Amino acid sequence: MLQWVGQSLRDRIKSNPDEVVAELNAPQTADEFFALAVAYDQLGKRKYTESLLRTALQKNLCHFPSLYSMALKSFEKSLERTGKNYFRRAIRLDPDASKNTLSFQKELKFSLSSYEDAGRFGVWCLKELEAFKKASAETEFQLGRTLFEQSRLKEAIPYLRDVLSNKEMASEATEYLSYIYEHLYRGDELILKTLELAQETPERSDLFFNLAMVCQHDQKRLDLSMHFFYLATREDPQDPGLRFSLEQAALELISQLNRAKGDHETFLLMLAHLYQGSLGVAKRYASELSAVKYPESFQTADPFGLWNNWLLKDEGPLGMSLKHWFGVDKDKKTVRYISSKQI
């Protein structure tokens, strides 16, 4: 309730509520009755609180701080229907309903003894705000985060995705979504969903890094992990940790393959040495791949979208090298393509 009184009066109520009670011994306005109710509530004399809140509403039926407070007190006493009615009246009348609903939700967490009830009512309040068309980016994000905290992962996705264009929320929303996707999806479906997400968010570095770690450790797909470590470094070239992770993944793949057996392994070794920074060695392996032509050999490569939407658009070492090594068929020879499954 304290957040609905002015800052100076709030500080006084917190530090010396008895003084405020004595000062407001003859309240006249809804604001004065409300301030007195807050002071008594701070003193723990809550039997007076609701009576003063009701009087405040008699003075002003539209006094939304009292409506929010009555909703809170009703939820505390498990009077769910009454609490919902007060809350609906409050957001209908409140010109700053989105901001005050966020405050109300925080109060629920501190006021209700049951964490489950606080979460359930909090979600209801935020969805009710949405129904009244008074939601904001902040309340949409909070709704997604609250659903996430309740392990309602699929329900959280649309609310978190809605705020990806917001610079202040994009990073945290992307972190939540990355975690959700890792728990809901597996294999190529996880990669596909994450690449779709990457096109929506400006915060891609951690997203690609997390996907690289999943590919490296959970899926044991070192070739894919290298690609995603590389994309992460392109998003944040100043992070030495990303570069180190890329080089380690490349060295691990080189160690595993040792010697190339066929076009597919030759292609992987070319990429590994390229990502590791040994361009001369990578170029030597590239010279053995007469079947590869840029960009045709890569456009339908699995997983869908990784090459066509990301790697082929790269303007860094990967993109420049592939164009230089495979971009021109000077002899006009018939080209035998490496299959999409191989790449």
VMD Tcl script that draws the C-alpha trace (Angstrom):
set ca {
  {0.00 0.00 0.00}
  {2.90 2.36 0.65}
  {3.62 2.83 -3.03}
  {0.31 4.64 -3.50}
  {1.18 7.55 -1.22}
  {3.61 10.36 -2.10}
  {7.31 9.83 -1.52}
  {7.68 12.29 1.39}
  {4.63 10.92 3.22}
  {5.75 7.38 2.45}
  {9.10 8.01 4.13}
  {7.37 9.45 7.20}
  {4.96 6.52 7.47}
  {7.87 4.08 7.26}
  {9.96 5.92 9.85}
  {7.27 7.17 12.29}
  {3.73 5.94 11.54}
  {2.46 7.05 15.00}
  {3.26 10.63 14.12}
  {1.28 10.40 10.88}
  {-1.70 8.86 12.72}
  {-1.67 11.73 15.22}
  {-1.37 14.30 12.42}
  {-4.30 12.84 10.46}
  {-6.68 12.58 13.42}
  {-9.43 14.35 11.50}
  {-9.22 13.21 7.86}
  {-11.50 14.85 5.33}
  {-10.50 13.67 1.85}
  {-10.13 10.25 0.28}
  {-6.36 10.76 0.11}
  {-6.21 11.56 3.85}
  {-8.30 8.53 4.81}
  {-6.11 6.38 2.59}
  {-2.89 7.73 4.13}
  {-4.27 7.06 7.60}
  {-5.18 3.50 6.54}
  {-1.61 2.95 5.33}
  {-0.17 4.28 8.61}
  {-2.37 1.95 10.68}
  {-1.42 -0.93 8.38}
  {2.25 -0.11 8.96}
  {1.63 -0.21 12.73}
  {0.07 -3.63 12.41}
  {-3.33 -2.31 13.55}
  {-5.03 -3.74 10.52}
  {-8.51 -3.92 12.02}
  {-8.75 -0.19 11.26}
  {-7.28 -0.42 7.79}
  {-10.25 -1.77 5.84}
  {-12.70 0.55 7.57}
  {-10.61 3.56 6.59}
  {-10.26 2.28 3.02}
  {-14.04 1.91 2.74}
  {-14.47 5.44 4.02}
  {-11.97 6.68 1.44}
  {-14.09 5.05 -1.27}
  {-17.21 6.68 0.15}
  {-15.48 10.01 -0.26}
  {-14.38 9.14 -3.80}
  {-15.74 6.06 -5.60}
  {-12.93 6.39 -8.14}
  {-10.08 6.42 -5.60}
  {-8.09 3.66 -7.25}
  {-5.35 3.37 -4.54}
  {-8.11 2.33 -2.13}
  {-9.54 -0.06 -4.73}
  {-6.16 -1.74 -5.23}
  {-5.71 -1.96 -1.45}
  {-9.16 -3.44 -0.92}
  {-8.41 -6.00 -3.63}
  {-5.19 -6.87 -1.83}
  {-6.91 -7.24 1.54}
  {-9.61 -9.43 -0.04}
  {-7.04 -11.75 -1.60}
  {-5.25 -11.94 1.77}
  {-8.51 -13.20 3.35}
  {-9.11 -15.67 0.49}
  {-12.08 -13.62 -0.73}
  {-11.14 -14.26 -4.34}
  {-14.34 -13.05 -6.00}
  {-14.39 -9.83 -3.99}
  {-10.71 -9.22 -4.66}
  {-11.17 -9.67 -8.39}
  {-14.10 -7.24 -8.44}
  {-12.10 -4.55 -6.64}
  {-9.14 -5.09 -8.95}
  {-11.27 -4.82 -12.09}
  {-12.75 -1.55 -10.83}
  {-9.26 -0.25 -10.09}
  {-7.76 -0.92 -13.52}
  {-10.86 0.36 -15.28}
  {-10.56 3.72 -13.48}
  {-6.76 4.00 -13.21}
  {-5.06 5.97 -16.04}
  {-1.74 4.33 -15.07}
  {-3.10 0.82 -14.63}
  {-0.10 -1.01 -16.13}
  {2.39 0.57 -13.71}
  {0.14 0.07 -10.70}
  {-0.61 -3.53 -11.62}
  {3.10 -4.29 -11.49}
  {3.20 -2.78 -8.00}
  {0.08 -4.73 -7.04}
  {1.64 -7.99 -8.18}
  {4.73 -7.34 -6.04}
  {2.49 -6.66 -3.05}
  {0.75 -9.99 -3.60}
  {4.07 -11.83 -3.30}
  {4.73 -10.24 0.10}
  {1.16 -10.33 1.41}
  {-0.01 -13.86 0.62}
  {1.31 -16.79 2.60}
  {0.97 -19.13 -0.36}
  {3.51 -18.69 -3.14}
  {1.21 -20.61 -5.48}
  {-1.72 -18.28 -4.76}
  {0.46 -15.21 -5.26}
  {1.58 -16.53 -8.63}
  {-1.92 -17.55 -9.68}
  {-3.50 -14.23 -8.75}
  {-0.54 -12.37 -10.26}
  {-1.05 -14.07 -13.63}
  {-4.79 -13.40 -13.45}
  {-4.20 -9.69 -12.76}
  {-1.78 -9.30 -15.67}
  {-4.10 -11.15 -18.06}
  {-7.03 -9.03 -16.86}
  {-5.00 -5.94 -17.66}
  {-4.46 -7.33 -21.13}
  {-8.20 -7.97 -21.52}
  {-8.91 -4.32 -20.64}
  {-6.36 -3.31 -23.33}
  {-4.21 -1.54 -20.75}
  {-1.16 -3.79 -20.96}
  {2.30 -2.37 -21.64}
  {5.61 -3.89 -22.69}
  {6.56 -4.06 -19.00}
  {3.41 -5.97 -18.01}
  {3.70 -8.33 -20.99}
  {7.28 -9.10 -19.97}
  {6.26 -9.59 -16.35}
  {3.47 -11.95 -17.42}
  {5.93 -14.00 -19.45}
  {8.41 -14.07 -16.57}
  {5.72 -15.07 -14.04}
  {4.51 -17.90 -16.27}
  {8.13 -18.99 -16.64}
  {8.54 -19.04 -12.84}
  {5.50 -21.30 -12.63}
  {7.02 -23.67 -15.24}
  {4.25 -22.79 -17.70}
  {6.89 -22.57 -20.40}
  {4.80 -22.75 -23.57}
  {2.39 -20.12 -22.25}
  {5.30 -17.78 -21.50}
  {6.73 -17.83 -25.03}
  {4.38 -15.36 -26.83}
  {4.63 -12.76 -24.05}
  {8.42 -12.91 -23.98}
  {8.66 -12.78 -27.76}
  {6.43 -9.71 -27.84}
  {9.06 -7.62 -26.03}
  {12.12 -8.66 -28.07}
  {12.01 -5.36 -29.95}
  {12.33 -3.47 -26.66}
  {16.01 -2.66 -26.07}
  {15.68 -2.65 -22.29}
  {14.01 -6.06 -22.11}
  {15.38 -7.91 -25.14}
  {18.44 -9.37 -23.41}
  {16.59 -10.84 -20.42}
  {13.65 -12.00 -22.54}
  {16.07 -13.76 -24.89}
  {17.71 -15.53 -21.94}
  {14.34 -16.83 -20.75}
  {13.38 -17.95 -24.25}
  {16.71 -19.68 -24.80}
  {16.20 -21.66 -21.58}
  {12.60 -22.49 -22.52}
  {13.55 -23.71 -25.99}
  {16.31 -25.92 -24.59}
  {13.73 -27.61 -22.35}
  {10.93 -27.91 -24.89}
  {12.78 -28.91 -28.04}
  {15.51 -31.30 -29.11}
  {17.81 -31.85 -32.08}
  {17.03 -30.05 -35.32}
  {13.76 -28.70 -33.93}
  {15.69 -26.84 -31.22}
  {18.06 -25.43 -33.82}
  {15.20 -24.37 -36.10}
  {13.27 -22.69 -33.29}
  {16.37 -20.92 -31.99}
  {17.31 -19.64 -35.44}
  {13.78 -18.26 -35.82}
  {14.21 -16.54 -32.46}
  {17.58 -15.14 -33.53}
  {15.85 -13.28 -36.36}
  {13.57 -11.55 -33.86}
  {16.01 -10.46 -31.16}
  {18.94 -8.03 -31.31}
  {20.63 -9.94 -28.45}
  {22.03 -12.93 -30.33}
  {25.47 -13.52 -28.86}
  {24.39 -15.48 -25.77}
  {21.66 -17.18 -27.78}
  {24.17 -18.59 -30.26}
  {26.61 -19.44 -27.48}
  {23.98 -21.42 -25.54}
  {23.00 -23.29 -28.69}
  {26.67 -24.06 -29.40}
  {27.06 -25.53 -25.92}
  {23.98 -27.71 -26.38}
  {25.27 -28.97 -29.74}
  {28.73 -29.62 -28.33}
  {27.84 -31.35 -25.07}
  {24.27 -32.66 -25.33}
  {23.95 -33.46 -29.02}
  {27.65 -34.29 -29.64}
  {27.53 -32.37 -32.93}
  {30.85 -30.56 -32.99}
  {30.40 -29.30 -36.54}
  {27.23 -27.43 -35.55}
  {28.75 -26.17 -32.32}
  {31.55 -24.55 -34.33}
  {29.05 -22.73 -36.51}
  {27.18 -21.35 -33.53}
  {30.33 -20.38 -31.65}
  {31.38 -18.56 -34.82}
  {28.05 -16.73 -35.09}
  {28.38 -15.76 -31.41}
  {31.83 -14.26 -32.04}
  {30.44 -12.32 -35.00}
  {27.77 -10.83 -32.73}
  {30.28 -9.93 -30.02}
  {33.80 -9.83 -31.50}
  {35.19 -8.17 -28.36}
  {34.52 -11.18 -26.12}
  {37.73 -13.29 -25.92}
  {35.83 -16.12 -24.25}
  {33.71 -16.67 -27.33}
  {36.78 -16.82 -29.55}
  {38.42 -19.29 -27.17}
  {35.33 -21.54 -27.20}
  {35.29 -21.49 -31.01}
  {38.96 -22.43 -31.26}
  {38.60 -25.23 -28.70}
  {35.63 -26.74 -30.53}
  {37.57 -26.56 -33.81}
  {40.63 -28.22 -32.29}
  {38.47 -30.96 -30.78}
  {36.96 -31.75 -34.17}
  {40.39 -31.73 -35.81}
  {41.62 -34.15 -33.17}
  {38.63 -36.46 -33.66}
  {38.88 -36.63 -37.45}
  {42.70 -36.67 -37.65}
  {42.75 -37.63 -41.32}
  {39.98 -36.93 -43.78}
  {38.09 -39.88 -45.25}
  {35.99 -38.63 -48.13}
  {34.53 -35.27 -49.09}
  {32.43 -34.84 -45.99}
  {35.32 -35.11 -43.53}
  {37.51 -33.01 -45.80}
  {34.84 -30.33 -45.73}
  {34.60 -30.50 -41.91}
  {38.37 -30.26 -41.52}
  {38.42 -27.27 -43.84}
  {35.85 -25.54 -41.64}
  {37.61 -26.52 -38.42}
  {40.95 -25.11 -39.56}
  {39.23 -22.01 -40.91}
  {37.47 -21.39 -37.58}
  {40.65 -22.19 -35.65}
  {42.50 -19.56 -37.66}
  {44.74 -21.73 -39.85}
  {43.68 -20.31 -43.21}
  {46.53 -21.91 -45.14}
  {45.61 -25.41 -43.99}
  {41.92 -24.71 -44.55}
  {42.63 -23.58 -48.11}
  {44.54 -26.81 -48.80}
  {41.52 -28.87 -47.76}
  {39.28 -26.58 -49.85}
  {41.38 -27.34 -52.93}
  {40.43 -31.01 -52.58}
  {36.69 -30.23 -52.75}
  {36.07 -29.96 -56.47}
  {32.42 -30.84 -55.87}
  {31.64 -27.69 -53.91}
  {30.29 -24.55 -55.52}
  {29.36 -21.34 -53.76}
  {26.56 -20.67 -52.87}
  {24.60 -23.53 -54.47}
  {26.23 -26.33 -52.46}
  {25.15 -24.71 -49.20}
  {21.67 -23.32 -49.83}
  {19.74 -26.47 -48.95}
  {22.14 -27.74 -46.30}
  {20.73 -29.06 -43.03}
  {19.71 -27.88 -40.54}
  {17.33 -25.74 -42.52}
  {18.06 -22.04 -42.39}
  {21.51 -22.16 -40.79}
  {23.43 -21.75 -44.02}
  {20.90 -19.91 -46.15}
  {19.82 -17.37 -43.52}
  {23.04 -16.96 -41.54}
  {26.32 -18.45 -42.68}
  {25.94 -17.53 -46.36}
  {25.27 -13.95 -45.30}
  {28.45 -13.77 -43.27}
  {30.86 -11.01 -44.24}
  {33.63 -12.22 -41.97}
  {36.36 -14.86 -42.46}
  {33.92 -17.66 -43.25}
  {31.92 -15.83 -45.88}
  {34.97 -14.27 -47.52}
  {36.86 -17.59 -47.68}
  {33.97 -19.57 -49.12}
  {33.39 -16.98 -51.83}
  {37.09 -16.90 -52.69}
  {37.59 -20.67 -52.74}
  {34.32 -21.84 -54.28}
  {32.64 -18.80 -55.80}
  {33.79 -19.06 -59.45}
  {33.62 -22.11 -61.74}
  {36.17 -20.91 -64.28}
  {36.29 -24.13 -66.30}
  {32.48 -24.35 -66.63}
  {32.68 -27.99 -65.61}
  {29.65 -29.96 -64.50}
  {29.46 -29.59 -60.75}
  {28.80 -32.55 -58.47}
  {27.30 -31.17 -55.25}
  {27.91 -32.46 -51.77}
  {24.51 -33.50 -50.43}
  {22.75 -31.36 -47.84}
  {23.05 -34.18 -45.31}
  {26.82 -34.21 -45.69}
  {27.20 -30.48 -45.05}
}
mol new
graphics top color blue
foreach p $ca { graphics top sphere $p radius 0.5 }
foreach p [lrange $ca 0 end-1] q [lrange $ca 1 end] { graphics top cylinder $p $q radius 0.2 }
display resetview
